[in-house]
Amino acid sequence: MLGDEKILFSGMQATGSLTLGNYLGALKNWVNLADEYTTFYCVVDEHSITVRQDPAELRKRARNLLMLYIAAGIDPEKNCLYYQSHVSGHAELAWILNCFTYMGELQRMTQFKDKSAKHADNINAGLFTYPVLMAADILLYQADVVPVGKDQLQHLELTRDIANRFNAIYGDVFTVPEPYLGKLGARIMSLQDPAKKMSKSDENPNASIYLMDDADTVMRKFKRAVTDSEACVAYRDEQPGLKNLLDIYCACTDKTPEEAVKEFEGKGYGELKTAVGESVVAVLTPLQNEFHRLEKEKDYIDKIIKQNAEKAGYYSSKTLRKVQKKIGFPEKIR
């Protein structure tokens, strides 16, 4: 690991339940990246506590997320899958980078504004400095590329600014990361409001397909999915609900939108919804079966957690020691 390959870093928060959008937009595409990159996939549990969490539930969700990574096909031997909280370098580097980040930069972050509005009773300092911890996550592993959606591009830009600022003072310390420009996953929208992305925090349970939804639940949600009154299967922006269903169908069947439209030519929305639901069930069933198998393999999962935390700790410590030396912290006596 960490030869001449470029390094790719990403992660998901250990809150809520992963959706079909998380899978088709990210997880599905992470599977083969280990052939091209040295990959670090984090279970992001430190970021999760900017909002109050039930401790037992957070531990359970973190473990489930790690198992879902593996169930989705991400090989823990080829990829470093680990808990953020098990590598102390994330928090240590975040503190240092806080001292190289300006208040005005953090105040401009749209996610801080959005979350502050949603959690007005808990606008904590962690919520404000959240993007600095994200920068530490990335820079700690000298990541060359980071897969990001549009909603995270602002954070990656801040990460680049911090890295460039630090490098300008202390020399070539951090790799300045680029957004991942390889094959991107489908952007899956809400089944009830196709103007917004499918979200694991959506209050409407019919808006999202969760990875652990059973077949009946999946089919029921698709039957209730918003379409329009045109009753014509077409792939165009003017029919966002229909376009979203076709995107999901294509992502699950590897068909093109043109092929899908031709397949449903002259058919009603009901037939389309049934076909989309069945294609999703066909994708989720093997993933769910593998997840349930992994649930019974406690020793195996524990071993992965331990080994990959050690692996992530080893690589991250190289960067952290270099940073600490550059800024003048006393060296540890070993």
C-alpha positions as CSV (number, residue, x, y, z in Angstrom):
1,M,0.0,0.0,0.0
2,L,1.1,3.6,-0.8
3,G,3.5,2.8,-3.6
4,D,3.4,5.0,-6.7
5,E,-0.4,5.0,-6.7
6,K,-2.3,8.2,-6.1
7,I,-4.2,8.4,-2.8
8,L,-8.0,8.8,-2.6
9,F,-9.9,9.6,0.6
10,S,-13.6,9.6,1.3
11,G,-16.0,8.8,4.1
12,M,-19.6,8.8,5.2
13,Q,-21.2,10.0,8.4
14,A,-22.3,7.4,11.0
15,T,-25.7,9.0,11.4
16,G,-29.0,8.0,9.9
17,S,-29.5,5.1,7.5
18,L,-27.7,5.0,4.2
19,T,-30.0,5.5,1.2
20,L,-30.1,4.2,-2.4
21,G,-28.6,7.6,-3.3
22,N,-25.6,7.0,-1.1
23,Y,-25.1,3.6,-2.8
24,L,-25.6,4.6,-6.4
25,G,-23.9,7.9,-6.0
26,A,-20.9,6.8,-4.1
27,L,-20.5,3.2,-2.6
28,K,-21.1,1.4,-5.9
29,N,-18.3,3.4,-7.5
30,W,-15.9,3.1,-4.6
31,V,-15.6,-0.7,-5.2
32,N,-13.2,-0.7,-8.1
33,L,-11.2,2.4,-7.2
34,A,-8.7,0.3,-5.2
35,D,-7.4,-0.9,-8.6
36,E,-6.5,2.6,-9.5
37,Y,-5.8,4.4,-6.2
38,T,-4.6,3.7,-2.6
39,T,-7.9,4.2,-0.9
40,F,-8.9,5.3,2.6
41,Y,-12.6,5.1,3.5
42,C,-13.5,6.6,6.8
43,V,-16.5,5.9,9.0
44,V,-17.0,9.6,10.0
45,D,-18.1,9.4,13.6
46,E,-16.3,12.5,15.0
47,H,-18.2,14.8,12.6
48,S,-21.4,13.1,13.7
49,I,-21.4,14.6,17.2
50,T,-21.9,18.2,16.1
51,V,-25.5,17.1,16.5
52,R,-26.4,15.3,19.7
53,Q,-26.3,11.5,19.4
54,D,-27.5,8.6,21.5
55,P,-24.1,6.9,22.4
56,A,-25.3,3.3,22.0
57,E,-27.0,4.2,18.7
58,L,-23.9,6.0,17.3
59,R,-21.7,2.9,18.1
60,K,-24.3,0.7,16.4
61,R,-24.6,2.9,13.3
62,A,-20.8,3.2,13.0
63,R,-20.4,-0.6,13.0
64,N,-23.3,-1.0,10.6
65,L,-21.8,1.5,8.2
66,L,-18.5,-0.3,8.2
67,M,-20.3,-3.6,7.4
68,L,-22.3,-1.9,4.7
69,Y,-19.0,-0.7,3.1
70,I,-17.9,-4.3,3.0
71,A,-21.3,-5.7,2.0
72,A,-21.3,-3.2,-1.0
73,G,-18.2,-4.9,-2.2
74,I,-15.4,-2.8,-0.8
75,D,-12.6,-5.2,0.0
76,P,-11.2,-4.4,3.5
77,E,-7.9,-6.1,2.4
78,K,-7.4,-3.7,-0.6
79,N,-9.0,-0.6,1.0
80,C,-8.4,0.9,4.4
81,L,-11.8,1.0,6.1
82,Y,-11.6,2.5,9.6
83,Y,-13.3,4.6,12.3
84,Q,-12.3,8.3,12.3
85,S,-12.4,8.3,16.1
86,H,-9.8,5.4,16.2
87,V,-7.1,7.6,14.6
88,S,-6.2,10.4,17.0
89,G,-4.4,12.2,14.2
90,H,-7.6,13.5,12.8
91,A,-8.4,15.6,15.9
92,E,-4.8,16.6,16.5
93,L,-4.3,17.9,13.0
94,A,-7.7,19.6,13.1
95,W,-6.5,21.7,16.1
96,I,-3.4,22.8,14.3
97,L,-5.3,23.6,11.1
98,N,-7.8,25.6,13.1
99,C,-4.9,28.0,13.7
100,F,-4.4,28.4,10.0
101,T,-8.1,29.0,9.1
102,Y,-9.8,32.3,9.2
103,M,-13.1,33.1,10.9
104,G,-14.4,34.7,7.7
105,E,-13.8,31.5,5.7
106,L,-15.8,29.4,8.1
107,Q,-18.6,32.0,8.3
108,R,-19.1,31.7,4.6
109,M,-19.7,27.9,4.7
110,T,-23.3,27.3,3.6
111,Q,-23.5,24.0,5.5
112,F,-22.9,25.9,8.8
113,K,-25.7,28.2,7.9
114,D,-28.0,25.4,7.0
115,K,-27.3,23.3,10.1
116,S,-27.5,26.3,12.4
117,A,-31.0,26.9,11.1
118,K,-32.0,23.3,11.7
119,H,-30.4,23.1,15.1
120,A,-30.8,26.6,16.5
121,D,-30.7,25.2,20.1
122,N,-27.2,23.7,19.6
123,I,-25.0,26.0,17.5
124,N,-21.7,24.7,18.9
125,A,-18.1,25.5,18.0
126,G,-17.7,22.0,16.4
127,L,-20.4,22.8,13.9
128,F,-18.5,26.0,13.1
129,T,-15.1,24.3,12.7
130,Y,-16.5,21.2,11.0
131,P,-14.8,22.0,7.7
132,V,-11.4,22.2,9.4
133,L,-11.8,18.7,10.7
134,M,-12.8,17.7,7.2
135,A,-9.6,19.3,5.9
136,A,-7.6,17.4,8.4
137,D,-9.3,14.1,7.3
138,I,-8.1,14.7,3.8
139,L,-4.7,16.2,4.3
140,L,-3.7,13.7,7.0
141,Y,-3.4,11.0,4.3
142,Q,-1.8,13.3,1.6
143,A,-4.9,12.6,-0.5
144,D,-4.5,13.4,-4.2
145,V,-8.2,13.2,-5.0
146,V,-11.4,13.3,-3.1
147,P,-14.8,12.2,-4.5
148,V,-17.2,15.1,-3.7
149,G,-20.7,16.1,-4.6
150,K,-21.7,19.7,-5.3
151,D,-22.7,20.2,-1.7
152,Q,-19.1,19.4,-0.5
153,L,-17.1,21.3,-3.2
154,Q,-17.0,24.4,-0.9
155,H,-15.4,22.3,1.8
156,L,-12.8,20.9,-0.6
157,E,-11.9,24.4,-1.8
158,L,-11.3,25.4,1.8
159,T,-9.1,22.4,2.3
160,R,-7.1,23.4,-0.7
161,D,-6.8,27.0,0.6
162,I,-5.6,25.7,4.0
163,A,-3.1,23.4,2.4
164,N,-1.7,26.1,0.2
165,R,-1.5,28.6,3.1
166,F,0.4,26.1,5.3
167,N,2.7,25.1,2.4
168,A,3.5,28.8,1.7
169,I,4.7,29.2,5.2
170,Y,6.5,25.9,5.9
171,G,7.3,24.4,2.5
172,D,5.9,21.4,0.7
173,V,4.1,19.7,3.6
174,F,0.7,18.9,2.2
175,T,-0.5,17.4,-1.1
176,V,-3.1,19.9,-2.4
177,P,-6.1,17.6,-3.2
178,E,-8.2,17.7,-6.4
179,P,-11.8,16.7,-6.8
180,Y,-12.2,13.2,-8.1
181,L,-13.0,13.4,-11.8
182,G,-13.4,9.7,-12.6
183,K,-16.7,8.0,-13.1
184,L,-19.3,9.6,-10.9
185,G,-22.3,7.9,-9.6
186,A,-25.9,8.8,-10.4
187,R,-27.4,11.8,-8.6
188,I,-30.5,10.3,-7.0
189,M,-33.3,12.7,-6.0
190,S,-36.1,12.4,-3.4
191,L,-39.0,10.3,-4.5
192,Q,-41.4,12.9,-3.1
193,D,-39.6,16.1,-4.0
194,P,-37.4,15.5,-7.1
195,A,-36.0,19.0,-6.8
196,K,-33.8,17.9,-3.8
197,K,-31.4,15.1,-3.3
198,M,-32.4,11.8,-1.7
199,S,-31.4,12.2,1.9
200,K,-31.0,10.0,4.9
201,S,-32.3,12.8,7.1
202,D,-35.5,13.4,5.2
203,E,-38.5,13.6,7.5
204,N,-40.8,12.0,4.9
205,P,-40.1,8.2,5.1
206,N,-41.5,7.8,1.6
207,A,-38.9,10.1,0.1
208,S,-35.9,7.8,0.4
209,I,-35.1,4.2,-0.2
210,Y,-32.9,2.9,2.6
211,L,-30.4,0.2,1.9
212,M,-32.0,-2.1,4.4
213,D,-35.6,-1.6,3.2
214,D,-37.3,-4.9,2.5
215,A,-38.7,-5.7,-1.0
216,D,-42.3,-4.8,0.0
217,T,-41.2,-1.4,1.4
218,V,-39.2,-0.6,-1.7
219,M,-42.1,-1.5,-4.0
220,R,-44.5,0.5,-1.9
221,K,-42.3,3.6,-1.9
222,F,-41.8,3.5,-5.7
223,K,-45.6,3.2,-6.3
224,R,-46.0,6.4,-4.2
225,A,-43.2,8.2,-6.1
226,V,-44.1,11.6,-7.5
227,T,-44.3,11.8,-11.3
228,D,-46.5,14.2,-13.3
229,S,-49.7,14.4,-15.3
230,E,-48.2,14.1,-18.8
231,A,-48.4,10.2,-18.8
232,C,-45.5,10.1,-21.3
233,V,-42.2,8.3,-20.5
234,A,-39.5,10.8,-21.5
235,Y,-36.1,11.7,-20.1
236,R,-36.1,15.5,-19.7
237,D,-35.6,18.1,-17.1
238,E,-39.3,19.3,-17.5
239,Q,-40.3,15.9,-15.9
240,P,-38.0,15.7,-12.9
241,G,-39.8,13.0,-11.0
242,L,-39.9,10.8,-14.1
243,K,-36.3,11.6,-15.0
244,N,-35.3,10.5,-11.4
245,L,-37.0,7.2,-11.8
246,L,-35.2,6.6,-15.1
247,D,-31.9,7.6,-13.6
248,I,-32.4,5.0,-10.8
249,Y,-33.5,2.3,-13.3
250,C,-30.4,3.0,-15.5
251,A,-28.0,3.0,-12.5
252,C,-29.4,-0.4,-11.4
253,T,-29.5,-2.0,-14.8
254,D,-26.6,-0.4,-16.6
255,K,-28.9,0.8,-19.4
256,T,-28.7,4.2,-21.0
257,P,-31.6,6.7,-20.7
258,E,-32.3,6.2,-24.4
259,E,-32.6,2.4,-24.0
260,A,-34.8,2.9,-20.9
261,V,-37.2,5.3,-22.7
262,K,-37.4,3.0,-25.7
263,E,-38.2,0.0,-23.3
264,F,-41.1,1.9,-21.7
265,E,-42.4,3.4,-24.9
266,G,-46.2,3.3,-24.9
267,K,-46.3,2.0,-21.3
268,G,-47.8,3.8,-18.3
269,Y,-46.1,5.2,-15.2
270,G,-47.3,2.3,-13.2
271,E,-45.4,-0.2,-15.2
272,L,-42.3,2.0,-15.0
273,K,-42.5,2.3,-11.2
274,T,-42.9,-1.5,-10.9
275,A,-39.8,-2.1,-13.1
276,V,-37.7,0.5,-11.2
277,G,-38.7,-1.1,-7.9
278,E,-37.8,-4.6,-9.1
279,S,-34.5,-3.4,-10.4
280,V,-33.7,-1.8,-7.0
281,V,-34.7,-4.9,-5.1
282,A,-32.4,-7.0,-7.4
283,V,-29.5,-4.7,-6.4
284,L,-30.3,-4.5,-2.7
285,T,-31.1,-8.1,-1.9
286,P,-27.5,-9.5,-2.3
287,L,-26.1,-6.5,-0.4
288,Q,-28.6,-7.1,2.5
289,N,-27.8,-10.8,2.5
290,E,-24.1,-10.1,2.8
291,F,-24.7,-7.5,5.5
292,H,-26.6,-10.1,7.6
293,R,-23.8,-12.6,7.0
294,L,-21.3,-10.1,8.3
295,E,-23.4,-9.4,11.4
296,K,-22.7,-12.9,12.5
297,E,-18.9,-12.6,11.9
298,K,-18.1,-10.6,15.0
299,D,-14.5,-11.7,15.3
300,Y,-13.8,-11.0,11.6
301,I,-15.3,-7.5,11.8
302,D,-13.4,-6.8,15.0
303,K,-10.2,-7.9,13.3
304,I,-10.8,-5.5,10.4
305,I,-11.5,-2.6,12.7
306,K,-8.3,-3.2,14.7
307,Q,-6.0,-3.8,11.7
308,N,-7.3,-1.0,9.6
309,A,-7.1,1.5,12.5
310,E,-3.5,0.5,12.9
311,K,-2.9,0.9,9.2
312,A,-4.6,4.3,9.1
313,G,-2.7,5.3,12.2
314,Y,0.6,4.4,10.7
315,Y,0.2,6.4,7.6
316,S,-1.5,9.4,9.2
317,S,1.3,9.6,11.9
318,K,3.9,10.3,9.2
319,T,2.0,13.5,8.2
320,L,1.3,14.5,11.7
321,R,4.9,14.2,12.9
322,K,6.1,16.2,9.9
323,V,3.5,19.0,10.7
324,Q,4.3,19.0,14.4
325,K,8.0,19.4,13.6
326,K,7.4,22.2,11.1
327,I,5.4,24.3,13.5
328,G,7.9,23.8,16.3
329,F,6.4,21.3,18.7
330,P,9.0,19.5,20.7
331,E,9.8,16.0,19.4
332,K,8.7,13.0,21.5
333,I,11.5,11.1,23.3
334,R,11.1,7.5,22.1
